[in-house]
Amino acid sequence: MTSVVIDHLETQYLNNSKVGIAYIYFNYKRAEEQSIDKLLLNLLKQLSQRQDSVPSCVTELYMKHVRNRTRPSRREITSSLSAVAALYSRIFIVVDAIDECQSGDCRSTFLNELFQLRDLNANIFATSRPIFDIETDFKNANSIILEIKASDEDVKRYLEGKIDASGVTVLKRNRGAIITKISEVASGMFLLAHLLFESIRDERRFGVINRILENAAAGPAAYDYAYENAMIRIRDTNDGDSRNLALRIISWITCASRPLKTAELLHALAIEVEGPKDAENELDEANILEINDVVSLCTGLVKAGEETDVVRLVHYTTQEYFDRTWHQWFPDAHRDIAISCVTYMSYNTFKSGPCLGYYPLEKRRMSKPLYEYAVENWAHHTHIASKGSESSLEREPLVLKFLQNDNLRMSCVQVRLWREDLDGVWFYPERMPAIPFVVYEGLLSLVVPLLEMGADIEAQDWQGRTALIWAAENGYEATTKFLVDKGADTEVKDRYFDRAPLSWAAENGHEAVVRCLVESGSNMETMCRRGRTALLWAARNDQDAIVRLLVGMGADIKVKDKFGETALILAAQNGSEAAVRVLEELMSNLSLPQYY
């Protein structure tokens, strides 16, 4: 429905520069990417792009933060958004599935910002499941709320068409009873009517058909019944290849950490983990399915969206069902996906190492559309497989072989860490040994076998970072403790920033890691090339709990960096209000003058 609304607006106001149009599609699998600031920046970007030139307020905001390598504050974003919105005589903002926005402060804050734009002639269209909090927010904003629901007559006409198209005699002969029963259970929900019809479409005995429909519960439970029946039919099919493919399709869509594009899913399904020897070296493109076949194999549970090029489960209730029951239907899903990702990352395409330019890198990513997903998520699936009932991957030969291949690993690192930064610089990694690589990915379980195979615990990447620095920066407490116990150097500094592990942990607020490092002998007064200790970095980044912890453990609160700046000065300069309050309290207890 949302795409129809957007198409209508784009057509209606195609040549009207005074009308702004922006839209957002929410998806619960992208919750981390859909923070308040990113959502508002997305709207700002869309409205700015519809202007003949970039609005001056946006240019000024960009120049300010590109110089300082900082991100704009919420206040700056909303101010710029209001300024750009004021350039239009009318604005349409379309929001799909607002219920899939993170609940709590994120959703309510986003809605509040949207409602404020109505004062600038903004019209808002949003879709959602019937959730009390969301309905209340819109009612309080004096919005019109409509329930979209099919009539019984619409459902009956739909079923008439399906029965006629089936050509099945038993369905035609008993159409009256079948349509009546399905309509009663579906209660105006096309999806449920579709699923129930799919559950009887291949039956040829009316007694079996009648029993299936009689057992179908009304209300929300009817969905679970329909989904379970669909999965039983897939599981019990005589065609083993179709069964296995259908289960793989649904497991990938269900367990993927984000929605998959069509090309990504088709490549995922073409991977042969236990195929011929050549299958380890390159994808056999003859195994790539047609998307229509993918959809038809899954008995109505999967749909391919033309407007978004994303393959997804047919309904939010389908996703909720498999979120609850995936262990029942495909218990080894995360292990299988992890192995598939590593297999894909091990293809010959990537054995030449990182690309030497932006365009070769883009060409590589286009030719292997699943690569970016595999690179970004193989560790996620490996981690879930290792901590669940699925067999661990820490001794899997394929994984260890991949980690020991410098070119494969560096190709992965190039895409994993590559970001087009504010200056348009693309990323070419010179070095990322196996140990810091797996620690960066958060996979402590793989550190042990790599050390046993002779990997160097002090190996440094292209920035001079060791595994311990990566663990400290990312807050991996267990990994930090393990590496320290194995003798990792706690005073090692990276080459680029000249900072020790404690400094990184303090800046990022990882209290348990800070405590572990200090108790293991890390020097709290170690300075980087700017003369900043861990305390100064914590104060600058508003880590008030870390400031209190370090001072309590003996850190020098009076220390100054090479520019004469104390912890309090750095905190004040960077708007670190909580850190300022803690420092003032601690200094008053020590009877120190406030300029410290």
Buried (B, 14 or more C-beta within 10 A) or exposed (E): EBBEBBEEBEEEBEEEEEBBBBBBBBBBBBBEEBEBBEBBBBBBEBBBEBBEEEBEBBEEBBEEBEEEEEEBEEEBBBBBBBBBBBBBEBBBBBBBBBBBBBBEEBBBBBBEBBBBBBEBBBEBBBBBEEEEEBBEBBEEBEBEEEEEEBEBEBBBEBBEEBBEEBEBEBBEEBBEEBBBBBBEBBBBBBBBBBBBBBBBBEBEEBEEBBEBBEEBEEEEEBBBBBBBBBBEBBEEBEEEEBBEBBBBBBBBBBBBBBBBBBBBBBBBBBBBEEEEEEBBEEBEEEBEBEBEEBBEBBBBBBBBBEEBBBBBBBBBBBBBBBEEBBEEBBBBBBBBBBBBBBBBBBBEBBEEBBBEEBEEBEEBBEEBBBBBBBBBBBBBBBBBBBEBEBEBBBEBEBBBEBBBBBEBBBBBBBBBBBEEEEEEEBBBBEBBBBBBBBBBBBBBBBBEBBBEEEBBBBBBBBBBBBBBBBBBBBBBBEBBBBBBEEEBBBEBBBEEBBBBBBBBBBBBBBBBBBBBBBEBEBBBEBBBEBBBBBBBBBBBBBBBBBBBBBBEEEBBBEBBBEEEBBBBBBBBEBEBEEBBEBBBEBBEEEEBEEEB
